[in-house]
Each structure stands twice: as C-alpha cells, then as structure tokens.
Amino acid sequence: MRIIFMGTPDFAVPSLAALLNSPDTVVAVVCQPDRKKGRGRKLQPPPVKKLALEHDLPVLQPATVRTDDFLDEIRKREPDLIVVAAYGKILPGTLLNAPRHGTINVHGSLLPRYRGAAPIQWALINGDTETGITIMQMDEGMDTGDILLSATTPISGEDTAGSLFARLAELGGETLTRAISLLKQGKLIPVKQDDTRATRAPMLTKEMGRLDWSRSAQELHCLVRGLDPWPSAYSFLEGRRLRFFRPEVLEGTVNEPPGTLCRADRNGLLIATGSNYLRIREIQPEGKKRLAVQAWLCGRQPPIGERLT
C-alpha cells in the first residue's frame, strides 16, 4: 500500500517507525511547521520530521491543509491510505476521503472515552485504572469515527502522563501495523461508537495545576500525575512557588487544616488534604531544576506547620 503519514510530536514517531518497518511504502510525511524553541528561539523541526528526513522521505509542512493546492499535492502521490497520529489540526472531509481506503487515526484512549486533545492526561486525572489505543476511521467530527481496532494497557499508581505517553506511543505503532494488516486481508470490521458513552478530553491549561488542598489526597494524587510533565501541579510556600511530582497517598485522620505542611524528611513532604495526607517525593523550586525532596532539604529548615496556598 502507498501511505501518507500525518503526525507531528514524539507520540507519533513510533507509528511512523512501525510503517517504515512494514512492507508498505510511506510516500510522504505531513507535519506541522518548524517552531521556535529554547532561549535562542531557533527554529526546531518536529520529531516526526526528523525521523522522516533520516529515511529520505519527502516532508510537507503546510500552514493549512484546507487549500486546493495541498489537496492536489496529496492526490498526485496516489495514496491508498492516510495514517494520522497526533497531527494537531482538524482535517477536512475532502482530504480524509482522498485515498482509496480513506484516513485512519491512532488515538490515545479507548474510544468513545476521552475524545479530544488530551486523552492520556485525563485518564490519569480521573483515576482510571486502564486505558489504551484506538485505531479509528476518521470522519469530520472530533474523534467520532468508527472504531477499527483497539488495544489496552493498565495504569499503575506510579504512572504519569509522561510515562503513559511513551507506553501508548509504542502500543500505537504496534496496533497500527496490526490494523493495516487486517485491512489488507479484508478483516477490519468498523464498529460505530456509542455516543452515549462518550467523554471529552479538552486541552490542559496552566491554571489546572494550582492545587486545591481541600480536595482529597486521592484526587490530588491523580491530578499531580496527570499534569506531569506539563503543565505540572504547583502551590506556594512562603510566597514561592513549588512544583510537585511523585505523589503518594498516606491514609490517616487529618487534624490539620488542608494544605498544612506536617512533616519534611528524606521520604518527602507530608501535606494535609481534605481527606488523608499527600506525600510529595519530588519538587521543583521556582527557577530551579526538579529534584528529590531529600536533596532540597539539605541545609534547609522547612516551615513545618505553615500552610501551602
């Protein structure tokens, strides 16, 4: 099959790599334009572009995919299939239907749960114990197309958005190649989504990271992990922001006001919440690098009894 791949970030790289190791031919790669990054604000190519250039693949980086010129560029390459993995833009129906087999998508959730831009993070934030990959036939809706194939993975209490991204990215590549193999055999059966079971996964905001200590330790535990590495959870101690990572729930009757710093030792910061205690094992002080609490405490007397705000 002749395949056009559309993807941009790290999540999409294993899917492109899987196609490159398959018997099919990637005839072009489409990704978002290079962006300025870092202190020098130099243009940096997206991860998918880097892999494509390593394999001498033609790369298209249109400012918009909603032009006749871009559609003509796709059609002249005569694709049998378009594969999308975290491209980053809504695609028009004329593009989705251009190939003989249409367009399929590698989505980071078990649809119809978590339609939207941040499915991996919301699975953690909501305390799910399982998530997965869905290969979907794309239509013009927001992740509303027919389900073609899915694969699951458990979520552990130590998983973060970062660790789950990496695992699901690899699972996405594996599931994609299985789906294409079944498609060529005529064994890929579309299943309509049950819209009554659909949930949303909207984009994250920095404000979501501001911790409300009146919530339960379990809720905060899920939120901190779901926002790691971005935008990260934070609070203020003595007027300075601390970002929190590697949380742990400790059960116990809470007698202190929510947000009280109850203990600080090599095991972490013990903080009172609306229900039970939350231990934070890694922090990032304002303007500093992320580090273990034990290292942060060296030569420091934390204000035990003070409240985080």
WOCORJO-V169668 format. One line per field, one symbol per residue. psi: psi as a letter, one per 20 degrees, with the letter a starting at -180 (. if undefined). A space follows every 10 residues. Layout:
psi=???
//
This chain:
psi=qpppporgah highgghghh jrirpoiqpp rqqqqprrhi lqppqqhhgg gghhjkqppp mqhqjlqhgg hhhghiilqh qpppolgjqp qqhhghjgrh jbpqqoplrn qjpmpahlhg ghhghjkqiq aapppqopai rnlirqphqq qrqqpriiqr hghhggghgg hggghghggh ghghikjoop pqqnhijqrq mrqqqhhhio poiirqhggh gggghhjoip iqqrrpokip ppqprmrppo qqpoiqqpip ohqoaiiapp pqahoaqppp iqroqpjrrp rqhghhiojq nqmpiqpq.
//
